[in-house]
Amino acid sequence: MRLTRIVVAGMAVALALSACAGGGGGQGGGVGETQGGASSGGLEKSELLIGVVPVASSASLFIAQQRGFFEEEGLAVKTEIIQAPTAVMPKIVNGSMDAFLTSYVSLMTINDSGAAKLKLFQHTMGGAPGFCAVVVAEGSPIRTVADLKGKTIAVNVLKTLGHTVVNAHLQQAGLKPDDVKFVAVPFADQLGALASGKVDAAWLAEPFLSAAKKDGAVQIVDTIGGPTAGVPIDGWGVTEQWLARYPKTAAALHRALAKGQQIAGADRKAIDEVVPTYTQIPADVAAAMRVGEFTMEADRASVQKLADLMYGFGFLKARPDVGQIFAPMAG
């Protein structure tokens, strides 16, 4: 398999994801409360730091920023590139980071661990066909999910979204999770591992998936379909403590994010326009990649389905009541 084009497209996100490795990176910096604990507009806090992952899901925030929605609410928003909430939990817990992009899987895992009490503040993306899939190398004899028995599958992180949805499709095919071996391989390294034979299959999400298929990789199952159809991907998270401490700020932030989300859901060109501004993804790649569904709210039944899958596979100690993970303004 030729990897040149995959590395160009794949490393774009990998480089962006590593932007915060030195600490305090991205576009952000430390921010504090306004003098006297309230802004002139009545907000408890007007300067916010938000953790963003350089993927399509973050587009709604950057649309809101580009169109002045935060400014209209009296908010000054700075962003910091993060890999996942788990990597910046100290900032989230101590309040130096106000909000952050989080997958539903990560949010439920963190709550289950007791590390923090997080709330989903605003939904961003729901799963859609073509967004993520399992692929094999060109010429591989593996052609169905059942053929994966005894094989090694790469996922970006163990016990997160990829691991969960692949397990669901293994189960549907009559296999058990331990019939295969899962290994953690960063997205940017998965195609190299696949080409060299270190893994037999790889779970990829966009834009890596499109780049891999263009270079000859063969998709054997779309992992947003069948038992995982419509599962939610991610949203903006906050802590319960932050919500209680800054209720007026929270309401203002939610209004601005919701306006950006509404535009993202109605205008794909708005997404394509902002993605290159906060990632290293070229405009043509951004316009070609598939994205999930930008809706105002997540389907609660689909969230519960995801939670039940995680619990069933032993990724959660307790089966969550998903109604409890949403902040009041999230509906």
N, C-alpha and C positions, 0 to 999 in steps of 0.2 A: 504494500500500500504506500503510495506517495504521501509524505507527511508535510510537505512544504506549505501548502495552502492551509492545512489544518493548524499548523503552528502559528501562522500569521494571524488567523482569526481567533484561535484559542488563546494564545498568549496575550491577546488584547485585554481580555477580562482578567487573566491571571496577573498581569502587571498592575492593573487597576486594583485588584484585591490586595496586592502586597503594598499598596501605597501607604497604609497606616502602620506598617511593621515597625517603623522607627518611633512611633508614638506621636500623637497630636498631629497626624498628617492630614491629608485630604484638604478640603477647603476650610476646615474649622479651626477652632481654638477654644480655650477655656472661656466660659461666659458665666456671669453671676446674676444675682438678683439686682433689680434696679434699686436706686437709693430709697431707703425707707420702706422697702419691701413691696412697693406698688408703683406702677408707672403713672404718668399724668393722665393716661386714658382709663385708669381704673384696673389695669391688669396687675396681678401680683408679680409678674415677671414678664419683661418684654424682649429680652435677649435670650435666644434658645440655641442649643447645640443638638443637632439631630444626626444620628448615625445612619448612613446610607450604604447599601450594598450596590456596587456598580452593575446592576442588571436592569432589565426592562421594567420590573416592578416599581423601581424608584422614580419612574417618569412622572407620576402624578405630583410628587413634591416639586420637581424641577419645573413642571408646567406652572404650578402655583407660584413659584419663585419668579419665573420669567414674566409672568403676567401681573405681578404686583399684588397678589392676593394676601400674602403675609403682611405687606406694608399697609394694605387697607385695614387690616385688623390691629395695627399698631405693633406688629412683631418684627424683630430683626432676627432672621434665621441664618445660622451658619451650619455647614455640614462637615462631617468627618467620615471618610471611607472606613468601613468596617467589613470584616469577613462574616461575622455572625454575632448575635448577642452574647453568646458564651465567652467570646474573646474580650468583651468590654464590660462584663458584669460588674466589676468594681465601680466603673464610672456610672453605670446605670443605677446601681444600688445607692451610691452616695449622692446621686442627683446632679453630678457635673455633666452628664449627658441626659437630655430631657426626654427624647423619644428616639425610636430606632426602627429600622426595617427588620422584621422577624418572620421566619416561616411559622406556620401553625405548629409544625412538628417541634421546632425549637422551643416555642413558647410553652407548649404543653409539657415538654421534657423538663424545662427549667422549673416550672411550677411543681411538677411531680417530685423533683429532687429536693424542694424546699429551699433552694438557693435564693429565690425571690418570689414575690407575688406580682405577676405581670397581668396586664389587661390588653386585649386587642382593641386598639383605639380607633382604627379605620382600616377596613378591608382594602386590599389592593388588587390582587390577582387570583382568579380561580383557574383551575386546570382546564386545558382545552386540548383536543386531539392534535398531535404533532409537536407538542411542547417538549416532551421528554420520552425517551425510548431506550430499549436495549439493542445494541448493534454488535455485529461480529465482523471480523476481517473478511475482505473479499476472498472468496475461495474456501471459506470455512465450511465444514460439513454440517455445522449447526444451522438449522433452519426453523426450528420451532422451540417453544419454551420447554417442552418435554425433553428436547435434545440437550438441555443444560444440565441434566443430572450428572453429578460427578465433576462438574466444570467449575472454574474460578471466574467470578464476576467482579468487576471493578465498580465501586460506587465512590462518590466524592468523599463522603463521611459515613461511617457506620451508624446504624440506628437512627437515621434521619429519613428525609422524604424518599430518596432513591431506594434505600434498603427496604422501606415499608412497602412501596408500590411494587417493587420487583417480587417481594415475598408473596404479595397478594396474587400475582399472576402465576407464580410457581404453584401456589395452593390450588388455583383454578385448574392447572394442568395435572393435578394429582401428585405433585411433589411436595416434600416438606422442606422448610428452610435449611435444615442440615443436610439435605441432599446435594447442596452446592456449597462452595466456599466463597464468602464475601471478603474482599480486601479493600482497604481504603486507599484510593489513588486520586490525587487532585485532578480535576477536569483537564487541565492543560497537559497532564502527563499520561492520560488514559490511552490516547491513540498510539503513543509510542509503546506502551505496555502491550497493547493489542497486537500491533504489528510485529513485535519481537517475540510474541508467544508467551509472555509472562502472565497474561490473563487470556481467557477464552472468549469473554464477552465484556461489554462495558455499558453502564447506564449513563447516558448523556442527556443534558438539557441544552436548550438553545443559548448561545449561537453555536456551541460545539457540535450539536447534532446535525445541523444543516451542512456545516463545513465537512464533517466526517462522511456524510452520504455523498457529497459532491466528489469526494476523493475515493469513493469506491466501497465504503463500509456498507454493510447490508443490515437493514433493520429487521429484527425478528418479532418485535412486539412493541406497540405503542402503549406506554405505561399510564396514559390517561385515557382509559377506556375499559369496558367490561367491569371488573370488580372495583376499579378505581376511577370510574367515570365521574368527572366533575369535582374531584377532591380539591379543596382550597390549597393555594400555594403560600401566600404570605399577606402581611399587613403591617401597619404601624403600631408599635407596642409602647406602652408606658408602664410604670409601676403603680400599684394602688396608692402608695404613699404620695407620689407626685400628683396624682389626680386629686387627692384630698387636700394637698397643700396649695395647689394652684388652680382652683376650679374655673375662674374667669379666663385665665390664660389657656387652660385646656379647651374651653368652649371656643375661644378665638382660633386656636390652632386647628381644631377640628373643622371649623367652617372653611378655613383656607384650604386644608387638605382635601376636603370633600368637593370643593369647586374644581381643584386640579384633577381629582379622580373622575368627576363627571365629564370633563373634557377628554381625558384619556380614553374613557369608555366610548365616546362618540366620534373621536377623530384620530385615526391611526397616524395621520401625518404629524399631529402634535407630538406623539410619542417619538416618531422617527427624527423629529427636529431636535429634541432635547437629549436623546440617548448619547450622541457623540460628544455632548458638552460635559458629561460627567463620567464617561468611560473612555477607553482607548479603542472603541469599536468604530471603524470607519462608517461613514454615512450610508454607503451602499450595502454594507453587511447589516447594519441596523435596520434598513428598510426591507431587507429580504428575510430576516429571521422571523420565525413564528413566535407569537406571544400568547399568553393565556387571556382570559376574559377579565377586563377591567369593569367590575360591577360595583355598585355602591355598598352592597352588603353581601356577605357570604351566605350560601344556603346552609342553614343550620343542620339539616339532615346529612349533608355531605361532610360537614365538620365532624359530626358524631361518627359517621362511617370511618373517617380517618382515625379518630381517637380509638374506636373499637379495634381497628386493625393494629394500631400501635400496642394497645393493651394485650391483644391476642398473641402478638409476637413477642411479648415480654419486654417491650421497650418502656412501658410504664408500670409502676407498682400498683396503681389504683386506676380504675376506670373513671375518667373525668366526666363531670357534668358540663358539657361544652357551653351551656347557657351562662355559666359562671365566668368564662374567660373573656367575655366582651364587656368593655366599658359601657356605662349607661348611654352615652351619646352615639355608640356604634349600633344602636338599635337592638 
